Amino acid sequence: MGYTSNVGIQEFNKQQTDSAAVISSGKEILLQAFNWESHKHDWWRNLERKVPDMAKSGFTSAWLPPPSNSLAPEGYLPQNLYSLNSSYGSEHLLKALLNKMKQYKVRAMADIVINHRVGTTQGHGGKYNRYDGIPLSWDERAVTSCTGGLGNKSTGDNFHGFPNIDHTQQFVRKDIINWLRWLRNSIGFQDFRFDFVRGYSAKYVKEYIENTKPIFSVGEYWDSCNYRGHYLEYNQDSHRQRIIDWIDDMGQLAAAFDFTTKGILQQAVKGELWRLRDPQGKPPGVMGWWPSRAVTFLDNHDTGSTQAHWPFPSNHIMEGYAYILTHPGIPSVFYDHFYDWGNSIHDQITKLMDIRRSQGITSQSPIRILEAQPNLYAAVIGDKISMKIGEGSWCPSGKEWTLATSGHRYAVWQK
């Protein structure tokens, strides 16, 4: 492992320590700070105005959209990785936002899209599989043979329609590491979110994290839950195992979005709350098996927003947040819910975050599930919080509990 010229050994060692401390403390609460339409709304300026509220609300990290120049305005078809003039705003405005976030101690998470890259020039086979005239001017060897390049076969799933990067090439990995170090040490991003990690081997994510030392990292390992026709199966162990295998394979250095919990929770709130207890009596998602690496969420720019590929039922949003913000795991709040759905939702989410922090609930807090019936779920977390969701009536036994907050189909008590 080396270090770049603008970050000394002392700083590099500190970054290693910071990363370990953040994962072990388990106190993270993330904000996904954009949606699918954000590029239309002068985004870096918009977010800069919201930084004080992000900090006051208790977010430790805000996940920003992909910062690099991209063929598509949303940022997910990157081309010139070193150009930070994007549809979200100029490099100057991005740096102003990152400085404001640093001032308020909210870490900036960069969305790292390195599974695929749009070519600039036609090469082998007449495909746009060369990168000429821009930094990281790769030739066709940088593109997998499965997607029209002269590189090796892909080490993961293909992202169809675009050149997929061949991470087996040493020159490609070296260039990606240098770019990630630049984002980390020169631009000011502290955390990384890795897009579409099913597209390449987890060992490369491990290598990138080891060499660039983000404080916190999370990967998007998204595949379908287990269905029988349209019916969501009760047992989703194989689904959560695949996510856990990815975390293991990349050296346990990052967390992963808990798609299992999302899939189960959004079905459970429709009168099937029995789904929220697995046969061993634990939460049924990744959170139930490896909570310190599970980033729980209700929606993101793909599942919700205007894409709405797999949206959480809107009339149950607060039940969802009452669940993930009181439970182990690392909760993530979606921008739309927090800032676009009105002051009441914003304030209810903030109150749940306040309770989580004040009662010392972390990603690894113990949980006892007391009820998991069709219309009632109840649990005690860390012996500090009791909560229920659903239409069924319930309250904790014992005079030491006081109601901390409540709303439509949810209530939380504290000692």
N, C-alpha and C positions, 0 to 999 in steps of 0.2 A: 504494500500500500504506500502510495506517495502522498504528496500534498502540493497544491499549486503555489506559484510564486507569491500570490497576494494573500495567502493564508499561512501563517507560520505554524510550527510544530505545536506551540502552546495552544493556539486557537483550534487546531485540528484535534488535539486531545480533549479540549473542552467540548467540542462538537460531539465526540464519542460519548462523553459523560452525560451531556444534555439528552442525547437520544435514549440512553439507558434509563435515565431518571424519569423521563416523560412516560415511557411505557410502564415502568414499575409503579409510578404514582397513580396512574389510572384516573386522573382527574380531568382528562380532556373532554371538552364539549365542542363539536365542530359546527360551523355554519357553511352550507353550500351557498356561496354568495353570487349566484347567477342562475338563469334559466335559459331555455332554448332561444328566447327572443332578445336576450340582453344586449346583443351587439347592435341593436337598433336604438339604443338609449344612452349614448355618451357614457359608457359604463364605468370607466375608471373614475370619472368625475362624480358620478352618482354614488359609487361606493365610498369615495373619500368623505363625502358628507355624512355617511352612516357609521364611520369608524367609531366615533365616541359612543354611539348607542350599542354597537357590537361589544365594545369593551365593558360598558356598564351592565349589559345583559349577562355577561359572564362567558362569552365564547373565547376559547383559548387559541383557535385557529380558524381562518376563513379560507375555504377552497375557492380559488379564482379560476376563471375559464382559461383555456390554453392561450399563452401570451404571444406566441409566434405568428408571423405571417402565414396565412392559410388560403388555399383556393376557395374554401367555403367560409362564409363569414363567422360561423360558430367556432371555428378554430380547429376542427377535428380532421382537416385535410392539410397538414402542415407542408410547407415547401422550404422557405428560407428560415431555418430555426433561429438564426442569430438576429433576424429582424423582429424587433418588438413593436413595430408599428402595425397594429391590427385593427380590425373593425371595432374593437372595444375602446380604442384610443391610441394615442401616440406613446412612444417609449417614455417621453418626458412626463406625461400624465400618469403612466404606470409607476414610474419611480416616485412621483409625488404621493401616490396612494400607498406604496410600500413604506415610505418614510413616515407617513401618518400612522400606519398600522404599527410600526416599530415604536413610535412615540407612545402609543396607547397599549403596547404589549399584547397585541393580537398578531399571532404568527400568520404569515402569508403562505398558502399552499399552492404550488404550481401544478397545473394539470399537464402531465407528461405524456405526450402522444408520440410514441416511438415504435409502434407496431408497423406503421405504414408512413409513406412520404411521397408526395406528388412530384414527379419528375419535371424537369425543365426542357429536356431535349429528347428527341426520338433516337433510340439506339438499336440494340439487337432486336430483330423481328419487327422493327417499325414501331415499337412501343415506347412510351415516355418513361424510360427506365434509367436515364442518366440525369445527373445533377450538375450541370455546367453553369459557370458564371455566377455562382453564389457560394458562400462559405459551406464547408463540407461538400466539396465538388466530387461526389462519388461517381464511379462508373457502374456498369451493369452488374458487376460482382456484388454490389451492395443490395441487390434485389433478389429475393428467393426465386428459384427456378420454377416454383409453382405459380408465380404471379408475373412471369414474363422476363425474368432477369437471368443472369449468368451465375448467380450465387448457388448455394446449396439448397436442399429441400428445407421447407419450413420446419421449425421445432415446435410448432403449435398449430392452431386453427388458422385458416386463411381469412383475411378481411378482403372480400371479393371486390373487384373493380379498380383496385389501386395497387401500385407497387408495394409489396410487403418487404420490410427491412430484414436482411439476413444477419442476425446477431451472432452467427458462428464466425463471422469475419472479424479478425482482430482489429483491423483498421477502423471498422465500423464502431466497435465497442470503445476503442480509444477516443474516437471523435465524440461519441455520445457522452462519455465520462467527462471530457473537457467541457462540453456544452452544459452538462448538469452542474459542474463545479462553477462555471461562469454564472449560471442562474443563482446558485447558492451563495457564492462568495462575493460576486461583483454586483449583481442586480438586487439581491436582498430577499429572495425566497428562502424560507426556512424549512418548509415541509413539502413533500411530494405526494401527488396522487397519480398512480400509474394506470393509464387507460388500457382497456382491452388486453389484460395480461394473459388471456387464454391464447393469444396469438404467437407467443414465443416462450421458450423454456424459462421456468422460474429461476433457474441458476443465474440467468443474466440479470434479472432484477436484483438478486443477491449481490452480484458483482458491482452493479451500479450504485447500490446503497452503500456497500462497504467502501467504495472509493470516493463518495461524495458527501456522506455523513449528514443527510437531512435529520432534523430533530424528530420528526414523525413522518411515517409513510403509510400509505394505504393503497391496496390494489383492487381493481375492479375485475373480479372473477365472477362473471354473470353467465349462468346457464339456466335452463328451464327446470322448474320444480317437477316433481313426479306427479303426473296426472293419469287418471284412468278415464279416458274420454275428456270431458270437461270437469270432472270431479277431482279436486285436489286430494291426493292420498294423505292419510293421517301420518304415515311413517315417511319422513323426509331425511332419514339418516344418511342415505347414499348421497343426497344433494349436499348436506352440510359436510360430509366427509370429503367431497371433492374440493371444497373451499379450504378445509383444514389441510388437505394434502398439499395444496399450493403454498399455504403459509409455511408448512414444514419444508417443502422443497426449496423455498427461497431463504432458508436459514432462520426462520422465525423473526426476521428483522423488520417486518412490516405487519400491519393489520390488514384485514380484508373486509369489504362491505358485506354485511350479513344479509344476503339476498334470501336465505332460507327464512329468517325471521320475518322479513318483509312479506314474503309470499304467504306464510302461515297467518301472520297477524291480520292482514287485510281480508282474509277469508274468515278468520275467527270473530272479528267484530260484527259480522253479519248474523249473529245468533249462534255461532259455533265456537264459543270461548273454551270449550273442552279441548280444543286443539292446542291450547297454550301450556299443556303439561304433557311431556313425553312419557313413555312407559316407565322410565326410571324416576319420574317425579320432578324432572328438570325442565327449564325452558327448552322448547323444541328446535331452536335455531343454533347457529354457530355459538351464540351467546351461552347456550346451555353446556357446551363442551369446552370452549376456550374463550371465556369472556374478555380476557385482556387483549385479544387480537380481533375481536368482533366489533366492527363499526355498524351500529344499528341505525336505521333510517326508515322513513315512510315513503318518500319520493325523491327523485332527482330530475335532472334536465331531460333524461331519456324516458323515464317511467311516467313522469307527470308533465307539467308545463304544456305547451301546445302539441308536443309529440304524443303524449298520453299513451305510451305503449303498454303500460301496466299500472294504471293509477290507483292510488289508495282511495277508498270511497270517501268522498269529500265530507259527508255528514258524520263521519266517525273520526275525523282528524284528531280531535282532542283526546279521545280514548287512546288513539295510537301514541300520541306524545306523552300521555300519562303513563303509558306502559314503558316506552323506551327511556324516558327521562328519570324514572324511578328505579330502573332495573340495572343490573350489571351490564358490561359492554361499554362501548364508547359511542354515545349518542350523537347523531348529526341532524341538524334542523335544516329544512329546505327554505331557501330565500322566499319563494312565493307565499308559503304559509306564514312566515314571520313578518314579511313586509308588505305583502299585497292583499292579504285576506282580512285586513281591518285591525283596529287597535285592540279589540277584545281578544282575538287569537294571539296577537303579539304579547299582550300582557299576561295571558294565561300560560303561555309557553315560558315567558320570563319567570313567572312565579314558580313553576315546576323546576326550572334551573336553579333558582334561589334555594329551594328546599333541598335539592340534590347536594348543592355545595354546603349549605349550613349543617346538614346532617351527616356530612362526610361520606356520602355514597360514592363509590369508585367503580371502575370497570370490573373489579374482582370482589365486590361485596357479596357476602353469602345471601342466598334467597331461600325462603320456604314458601312453597305454593300451597295455600290453604283451601282454595276452591277453584275448580275448573269445570263449571257446568255450562250448558248452552248459553244462558244469559247472565252469567256471573263468573268473574275471575277475581280472585283475591290473593294477595301475597304479602309477606313481611320481608323486607330487604334490610340486611345489616342490623337487624333488631332496632333500627332507628326510624324506619318508615313502614307504615301499613298502607296498602292501596287496594282499590277495587275499580273494575270497569264493568260495564254492562248494565242492563236494566234491573237486575236482581238487587234486592236490598241486603246490605251487609255492613257491619262495623266491627272493629277489633274489640276483643274482650279485654277488660282491664281499665282502671281509672287513669292510668298514666298516659293514655293516648288522647291527643287533642286534634281536632280537625284543622289541617293546615291549608287546604284549598279544595275546592270542588267545582264541578261544572257539569255539562251535559253528559250523563252516563259515566262520570268518573268522580272519585274522591280520594284524597290522600291525607293520612294522619301522621303525626310525628310525636315523639316523646319529649 
